[in-house]
């Protein structure tokens, strides 16, 4: 693939990371390990927070504040 490909974002390299986490059952592992249930009216569920934070760090976010600002 050429470095001049169109239609890609700077985060396109995170797609394999997300697919890998799904393949290994990361969501089920988190749910089994962290028995925390959020209410139905919560803006984000625990798994969303864990996944977004992990992907942010893998994607080179330098702090939690950078993950939240993205």
C-alpha positions in Angstrom: 0.0 0.0 0.0 1.2 3.4 -0.8 1.7 6.1 1.8 -0.4 8.3 -0.4 -3.6 6.3 0.0 -6.8 8.3 0.2 -9.7 7.9 2.5 -7.7 7.0 5.6 -7.5 8.8 8.9 -4.6 9.0 11.2 -6.4 6.4 13.4 -6.8 3.8 10.7 -3.9 1.8 12.2 -6.1 1.2 15.3 -8.6 -1.0 13.4 -6.4 -4.1 13.7 -6.0 -3.5 17.5 -9.8 -3.3 18.0 -10.3 -6.4 15.8 -7.7 -8.3 17.9 -9.3 -7.3 21.2 -12.7 -8.6 19.8 -11.1 -11.8 18.6 -9.5 -12.6 22.0 -12.7 -11.8 23.9 -11.4 -8.7 25.7 -14.9 -7.4 26.5 -16.0 -10.6 28.2 -12.7 -10.7 30.2 -13.3 -7.2 31.4 -16.9 -7.9 32.4 -15.8 -11.1 34.3 -12.9 -9.3 36.0 -14.5 -6.0 36.9 -18.0 -6.6 38.3 -19.2 -3.0 38.0 -22.6 -2.3 36.5 -23.5 1.2 35.5 -27.1 2.5 35.4 -29.2 2.5 32.2 -28.9 6.3 32.0 -25.0 6.3 32.1 -23.5 8.1 29.1 -20.8 5.4 28.8 -20.7 1.8 30.1 -17.6 0.5 31.8 -16.5 -1.5 28.8 -16.7 1.7 26.6 -14.4 3.6 29.0 -11.9 0.7 29.3 -11.8 0.2 25.5 -11.6 3.9 24.6 -8.8 4.4 27.1 -6.8 1.4 26.0 -7.2 2.3 22.3 -6.2 5.9 23.1 -3.0 4.8 24.8 -2.2 2.4 22.0 -2.8 5.2 19.6 -0.1 7.2 21.4 -2.2 9.4 23.6 0.2 10.7 26.2 -2.2 11.1 29.1 -5.8 10.3 30.0 -6.6 14.0 29.4 -5.4 13.5 25.8 -7.8 10.5 25.5 -10.7 12.6 26.8 -9.9 15.5 24.5 -9.8 13.5 21.3 
